[in-house]
């Protein structure tokens, strides 16, 4: 636990230093044209930018230890409120994408391992490598061009014309199941893109892991004793690979939350990614530091969760 706290301090300290070393100043974006030197000094004093970096650093940590992340320079609201509005969106997007990642990626990887060296393996390898290597924003723009603008121009059915922006249809107020259905429809492209890219990566990992287990002596022994294919795959192969998949599952959620920056920007989802991009553009230091604290805490907690879960699913790790 002590190591996790040291790591959190190190990440936040480096982030604090980097954003202060970056060109530009938060006050520059807030000073009106033609402002006098006195007005510039007053704005900088209000933001606390007239103090030395070391004093700002000490004040920020002092507020953080009391649960106060400060107030956004650009939004003029507490950072905790801005994060509270954005975190559920990113967590929902990340969780849905993570579930889709494993529901698709693990079976695809198992099929590749079972069909290793055959045509199906080669085709799936090319497909997963292409999807995994392609930039997420490029895939997003391509699918928007096809399923939003293209589907409308080609006269495709309405159910194939997927919305490209926002969480809900603009200009209407929906409730109950209708609102949930509208949200699900707006989620198809963002969740599908993140889930597809994640599934491509998980499939590659599952393929290599399952292929190594299939070549192990205890699997050949089980087959020689007459074990059914179902027992071989579920009782021996997947049981052996499961601990690594569970740890990878725990470590993947922070990556999906942080990796949704491009997707949230393209689809205008008001999540952590879009909030972070806007904060960096506006040099909104409190929001940048608050988001960095959330990201760092998620990664550290995920690592701790993986360390705790591993002995529970792998008896070989128990002391």
C-alpha positions as CSV (number, residue, x, y, z in Angstrom):
1,X,0.0,0.0,0.0
2,X,2.9,2.3,0.8
3,X,4.3,1.7,-2.6
4,X,1.0,2.6,-4.2
5,X,0.9,5.9,-2.4
6,X,4.4,6.7,-3.4
7,X,3.6,5.9,-7.0
8,X,0.5,8.2,-6.9
9,X,2.6,11.0,-5.4
10,X,5.2,10.6,-8.2
11,X,2.6,10.6,-11.0
12,X,0.9,13.7,-9.7
13,X,4.1,15.5,-9.1
14,X,5.4,14.8,-12.6
15,X,2.0,15.9,-14.1
16,X,2.1,19.1,-12.1
17,X,5.6,19.9,-13.3
18,X,4.9,19.1,-16.9
19,X,1.7,21.2,-17.2
20,X,3.6,24.1,-15.7
21,X,6.5,23.7,-18.1
22,X,4.2,23.5,-21.1
23,X,4.1,26.7,-23.2
24,X,1.2,29.1,-22.5
25,X,-0.5,30.2,-19.3
26,X,-4.0,29.7,-18.1
27,X,-4.4,33.5,-17.5
28,X,-3.7,34.1,-21.2
29,X,-7.0,32.5,-22.1
30,X,-9.0,34.5,-19.6
31,X,-7.6,37.9,-20.0
32,X,-9.9,40.1,-22.2
33,X,-8.5,42.0,-25.1
34,X,-7.2,45.4,-24.1
35,X,-6.8,44.5,-20.4
36,X,-4.6,46.7,-18.4
37,X,-1.6,45.5,-16.5
38,X,-3.5,45.9,-13.2
39,X,-6.4,43.7,-14.6
40,X,-3.9,41.1,-15.7
41,X,-2.3,41.1,-12.3
42,X,-5.7,40.8,-10.6
43,X,-6.7,37.8,-12.7
44,X,-3.4,36.0,-12.1
45,X,-3.8,36.7,-8.4
46,X,-7.3,35.3,-8.4
47,X,-6.0,32.1,-10.1
48,X,-3.1,31.9,-7.7
49,X,-0.6,32.1,-10.6
50,X,1.2,35.0,-9.1
51,X,2.8,32.7,-6.6
52,X,5.9,30.5,-7.2
53,X,5.4,27.0,-8.6
54,X,6.6,25.5,-5.3
55,X,4.0,27.5,-3.4
56,X,1.3,26.5,-5.9
57,X,2.4,22.8,-5.6
58,X,2.2,23.0,-1.8
59,X,-1.2,24.6,-1.8
60,X,-2.6,22.1,-4.3
61,X,-1.5,19.1,-2.2
62,X,-2.8,20.8,1.0
63,X,-6.3,21.1,-0.6
64,X,-6.1,17.6,-2.0
65,X,-5.4,16.1,1.4
66,X,-8.6,17.9,2.6
67,X,-10.6,16.5,-0.4
68,X,-10.6,19.8,-2.3
69,X,-9.4,19.7,-5.9
70,X,-10.0,23.4,-6.4
71,X,-12.1,25.3,-8.9
72,X,-12.0,25.0,-12.7
73,X,-10.5,28.1,-14.3
74,X,-12.6,27.7,-17.5
75,X,-15.9,26.1,-16.1
76,X,-16.0,28.1,-12.9
77,X,-17.3,25.1,-11.0
78,X,-15.6,22.9,-8.4
79,X,-13.4,20.3,-10.0
80,X,-15.1,17.6,-8.0
81,X,-18.4,18.5,-9.6
82,X,-16.9,18.5,-13.1
83,X,-15.4,15.1,-12.5
84,X,-18.6,13.8,-10.9
85,X,-20.5,14.7,-14.1
86,X,-17.9,13.2,-16.4
87,X,-16.8,10.0,-14.6
88,X,-20.1,8.0,-14.9
89,X,-20.0,8.6,-18.7
90,X,-16.5,7.3,-19.1
91,X,-17.0,4.4,-16.7
92,X,-20.2,3.3,-18.5
93,X,-18.5,3.5,-21.8
94,X,-15.4,1.7,-20.5
95,X,-17.4,-1.0,-18.7
96,X,-19.6,-1.8,-21.7
97,X,-16.6,-1.8,-24.0
98,X,-14.7,-4.1,-21.6
99,X,-17.5,-6.6,-21.4
100,X,-17.8,-6.6,-25.2
101,X,-14.0,-7.0,-25.4
102,X,-13.9,-10.2,-23.5
103,X,-17.2,-11.7,-24.9
104,X,-15.7,-11.4,-28.4
105,X,-11.9,-11.5,-27.9
106,X,-11.6,-14.6,-25.8
107,X,-13.7,-16.9,-28.1
108,X,-11.9,-15.5,-31.1
109,X,-8.5,-16.2,-29.5
110,X,-9.6,-19.7,-28.5
111,X,-10.7,-20.5,-32.1
112,X,-7.4,-19.2,-33.4
113,X,-5.5,-21.4,-31.0
114,X,-7.6,-24.5,-31.8
115,X,-7.2,-23.8,-35.6
116,X,-3.6,-22.7,-35.3
117,X,-1.8,-22.7,-38.6
118,X,-5.0,-23.2,-40.6
119,X,-6.9,-20.7,-42.9
120,X,-9.3,-19.6,-40.1
121,X,-6.3,-18.7,-37.9
122,X,-4.6,-16.7,-40.7
123,X,-7.7,-14.8,-41.6
124,X,-8.5,-13.9,-37.9
125,X,-4.9,-13.0,-37.3
126,X,-4.9,-10.5,-40.2
127,X,-8.2,-9.1,-39.0
128,X,-7.3,-8.7,-35.4
129,X,-3.9,-7.2,-36.2
130,X,-5.5,-4.7,-38.6
131,X,-8.1,-3.6,-36.1
132,X,-5.7,-3.4,-33.2
133,X,-3.1,-1.4,-35.2
134,X,-5.6,1.1,-36.7
135,X,-6.0,4.4,-34.8
136,X,-9.3,4.6,-32.9
137,X,-10.2,8.0,-34.2
138,X,-9.6,6.9,-37.8
139,X,-12.0,3.9,-37.3
140,X,-14.5,6.2,-35.6
141,X,-14.5,8.7,-38.5
142,X,-14.7,5.9,-41.0
143,X,-17.7,4.3,-39.3
144,X,-19.5,7.6,-38.9
145,X,-19.0,8.2,-42.6
146,X,-20.6,4.8,-43.4
147,X,-23.3,4.4,-40.8
148,X,-24.4,8.0,-40.4
149,X,-23.8,10.1,-43.5
150,X,-23.4,7.2,-45.9
151,X,-26.5,5.3,-44.6
152,X,-28.6,8.5,-45.0
153,X,-27.3,9.3,-48.5
154,X,-27.8,5.7,-49.7
155,X,-31.3,5.5,-48.4
156,X,-30.7,2.7,-46.0
157,X,-33.3,1.7,-43.4
158,X,-33.6,4.0,-40.3
159,X,-32.3,1.3,-38.0
160,X,-29.0,1.3,-39.9
161,X,-28.6,5.1,-39.6
162,X,-26.7,5.3,-36.4
163,X,-26.3,8.7,-34.5
164,X,-22.8,10.1,-34.5
165,X,-22.9,12.7,-31.7
166,X,-24.0,13.0,-28.1
167,X,-25.7,10.7,-25.6
168,X,-29.3,11.4,-26.6
169,X,-31.3,12.8,-29.5
170,X,-31.1,16.6,-29.4
171,X,-34.2,18.7,-28.9
172,X,-36.4,16.1,-27.3
173,X,-36.9,15.0,-23.7
174,X,-37.1,11.2,-23.3
175,X,-37.9,9.1,-20.3
176,X,-37.9,5.5,-19.1
177,X,-37.3,2.8,-21.6
178,X,-37.4,5.2,-24.6
179,X,-34.5,7.1,-23.1
180,X,-32.6,3.9,-22.4
181,X,-33.2,2.7,-26.0
182,X,-32.0,6.0,-27.3
183,X,-28.9,5.9,-25.2
184,X,-28.2,2.3,-26.4
185,X,-28.5,3.4,-30.0
186,X,-26.1,6.3,-29.4
187,X,-23.7,3.9,-27.8
188,X,-23.5,1.4,-30.6
189,X,-20.6,3.1,-32.5
190,X,-18.5,4.2,-29.5
191,X,-18.8,1.0,-27.6
192,X,-18.4,-1.1,-30.7
193,X,-15.2,0.7,-31.7
194,X,-13.6,0.5,-28.2
195,X,-14.8,-3.1,-27.7
196,X,-13.6,-4.1,-31.2
197,X,-10.1,-2.7,-30.7
198,X,-9.9,-4.3,-27.2
199,X,-11.2,-7.6,-28.5
200,X,-8.5,-7.6,-31.1
201,X,-5.8,-7.3,-28.5
202,X,-7.4,-9.8,-26.1
203,X,-7.7,-12.3,-29.0
204,X,-4.0,-12.1,-29.7
205,X,-3.2,-12.7,-26.0
206,X,-5.8,-15.5,-25.7
207,X,-4.5,-17.2,-28.8
208,X,-0.9,-17.4,-27.6
209,X,-1.9,-18.4,-24.0
210,X,-4.3,-21.1,-25.1
211,X,-1.9,-22.4,-27.8
212,X,0.8,-22.8,-25.2
213,X,-1.5,-24.7,-22.8
214,X,-2.7,-27.0,-25.6
215,X,0.9,-28.0,-26.2
216,X,1.5,-28.8,-22.5
217,X,2.0,-32.4,-21.3
218,X,-1.0,-32.5,-18.9
219,X,-3.4,-31.6,-21.8
220,X,-1.9,-34.4,-23.9
221,X,-2.3,-36.8,-20.9
222,X,-5.9,-35.8,-20.4
223,X,-6.6,-36.5,-24.1
224,X,-4.8,-39.8,-23.9
225,X,-7.0,-40.8,-20.9
226,X,-10.1,-40.2,-23.0
227,X,-11.2,-36.8,-21.7
228,X,-13.9,-35.2,-23.9
229,X,-13.0,-32.1,-25.9
230,X,-15.3,-30.0,-23.7
231,X,-13.6,-31.2,-20.5
232,X,-10.1,-30.6,-22.0
233,X,-11.0,-27.0,-23.0
234,X,-13.0,-26.0,-20.0
235,X,-11.5,-28.0,-17.2
236,X,-7.9,-27.9,-18.2
237,X,-7.2,-25.2,-20.8
238,X,-9.4,-22.3,-19.7
239,X,-8.9,-23.1,-16.0
240,X,-5.2,-22.6,-16.6
241,X,-5.5,-19.4,-18.7
242,X,-8.2,-17.9,-16.4
243,X,-5.9,-16.3,-13.8
244,X,-4.0,-14.3,-16.4
245,X,-7.3,-13.3,-18.1
246,X,-8.7,-12.1,-14.8
247,X,-5.7,-10.0,-14.0
248,X,-5.7,-8.6,-17.5
249,X,-9.4,-7.8,-17.1
250,X,-8.6,-5.8,-13.9
251,X,-5.9,-3.9,-15.7
252,X,-7.9,-3.2,-18.8
253,X,-10.6,-0.9,-17.3
254,X,-8.3,2.0,-16.5
255,X,-6.9,1.7,-20.0
256,X,-10.3,1.9,-21.6
257,X,-11.3,4.9,-19.5
258,X,-8.1,6.7,-20.4
259,X,-8.2,5.4,-24.0
260,X,-11.6,6.7,-24.6
261,X,-10.3,10.3,-25.1
262,X,-10.3,10.1,-28.9
263,X,-13.7,8.3,-29.0
264,X,-15.4,10.8,-26.6
265,X,-13.9,13.7,-28.6
266,X,-15.2,12.3,-32.0
267,X,-18.6,11.4,-30.7
268,X,-19.0,14.4,-28.3
269,X,-19.6,12.4,-25.2
270,X,-19.2,14.5,-22.1
271,X,-16.9,12.1,-20.3
272,X,-13.4,12.2,-18.8
273,X,-11.7,12.2,-22.1
274,X,-13.5,15.2,-23.5
275,X,-13.1,17.0,-20.2
276,X,-9.4,16.3,-20.2
277,X,-8.9,17.5,-23.8
278,X,-10.8,20.8,-23.2
279,X,-8.8,21.3,-19.9
280,X,-5.5,20.9,-21.7
281,X,-6.5,23.2,-24.5
282,X,-7.6,25.9,-22.0
283,X,-4.6,25.3,-19.6
284,X,-7.2,24.5,-16.9
285,X,-4.7,23.3,-14.3
286,X,-7.1,22.2,-11.6
287,X,-9.1,20.0,-13.9
288,X,-6.0,18.5,-15.5
289,X,-4.6,17.6,-12.0
290,X,-8.0,16.3,-10.9
291,X,-8.4,14.1,-13.9
292,X,-4.8,12.9,-13.6
293,X,-5.4,12.0,-10.0
294,X,-8.5,9.9,-11.0
295,X,-6.6,8.2,-13.8
296,X,-3.7,7.4,-11.5
297,X,-5.9,6.1,-8.7
298,X,-7.8,3.9,-11.2
299,X,-4.6,2.3,-12.5
300,X,-3.2,1.7,-9.0
301,X,-6.5,0.3,-7.6
302,X,-6.7,-2.0,-10.7
303,X,-3.2,-3.3,-10.0
304,X,-4.1,-3.9,-6.3
305,X,-7.3,-5.6,-7.3
306,X,-5.4,-7.9,-9.7
307,X,-2.9,-8.7,-7.0
308,X,-5.7,-9.6,-4.6
309,X,-7.7,-11.6,-7.2
310,X,-4.8,-13.7,-8.5
311,X,-4.4,-15.9,-5.4
312,X,-8.2,-16.4,-5.3
313,X,-8.3,-17.9,-8.8
314,X,-4.9,-19.5,-8.9
315,X,-4.2,-21.9,-6.1
316,X,-0.5,-22.0,-7.1
317,X,-0.2,-18.3,-5.9
318,X,-1.5,-19.0,-2.4
319,X,1.0,-19.0,0.4
